[in-house]
Amino acid sequence: MAQSVKPISSPVPEPWYPTLAVLMLAVGLIVAASFFIYEATSSKKNRSLAKELTTGAVASVFLGFGSLFLLLACGIYV
């Protein structure tokens, strides 16, 4: 009567963790750098709240997932 239980596995293959970490962190840092450059070079009159929120959100997502894959690649399973 007991059904066989499948072990939980990652949807992403483990050998891809370091590559994904480097790529996502690189993209996140580039987007974050463009955000800081935009903030430093534009005047308060020319700033766009939508652009700031979009750029910040994209950078945050890439840096967050990049950090997650970096921890997974190091063997720290969160």
C-alpha positions as a printed Julia matrix, in Angstrom:
78×3 Matrix{Float64}:
  0.0    0.0     0.0
  2.95   2.34    0.5
  3.79   4.23   -2.66
  7.36   4.72   -3.73
  8.64   8.14   -2.79
 10.72  10.13   -5.27
 13.66  12.04   -3.82
 13.61  15.79   -4.17
 15.99  16.96   -6.86
 17.0   20.33   -8.24
 15.4   21.49  -11.5
 18.85  22.83  -12.47
 21.72  20.34  -12.91
 24.4   20.74  -10.22
 27.33  21.22  -12.68
 25.59  24.39  -13.94
 25.71  26.11  -10.52
 29.12  27.83  -10.91
 28.36  29.0   -14.45
 24.97  30.36  -13.47
 26.48  32.08  -10.44
 29.15  33.86  -12.5
 26.76  34.86  -15.29
 23.98  36.1   -13.01
 26.34  38.0   -10.73
 28.04  39.6   -13.74
 24.73  40.7   -15.24
 23.51  41.95  -11.86
 26.68  43.98  -11.29
 26.47  45.5   -14.77
 22.84  46.5   -14.26
 23.62  47.86  -10.78
 26.53  49.86  -12.22
 24.27  51.31  -14.91
 21.8   52.27  -12.17
 24.49  54.11  -10.21
 25.77  55.84  -13.34
 22.21  56.91  -14.19
 21.7   58.3   -10.7
 25.01  60.16  -10.72
 24.74  61.7   -14.17
 21.07  62.68  -14.45
 19.59  65.74  -12.8
 16.64  65.5   -10.44
 14.35  66.98  -13.1
 15.24  64.37  -15.72
 14.99  61.23  -13.59
 12.29  58.65  -14.25
 10.87  56.73  -11.3
  9.8   53.85  -13.55
 13.32  53.48  -14.97
 14.86  53.59  -11.49
 12.47  50.96  -10.12
 12.86  48.7   -13.14
 16.64  48.89  -13.15
 16.81  48.35   -9.39
 14.45  45.38   -9.53
 16.33  43.7   -12.39
 19.67  44.18  -10.62
 18.21  42.86   -7.38
 16.81  39.72   -9.02
 20.04  38.89  -10.84
 22.22  39.56   -7.79
 19.88  37.54   -5.58
 19.8   34.48   -7.81
 23.51  34.84   -8.52
 24.21  34.78   -4.78
 21.95  31.75   -4.38
 23.78  29.8    -7.09
 27.13  30.89   -5.65
 26.17  29.46   -2.26
 24.92  26.27   -3.91
 28.13  25.94   -5.93
 30.16  26.24   -2.72
 28.17  23.46   -1.08
 26.06  25.65    1.21
 22.58  24.33    0.52
 19.97  26.89    1.49
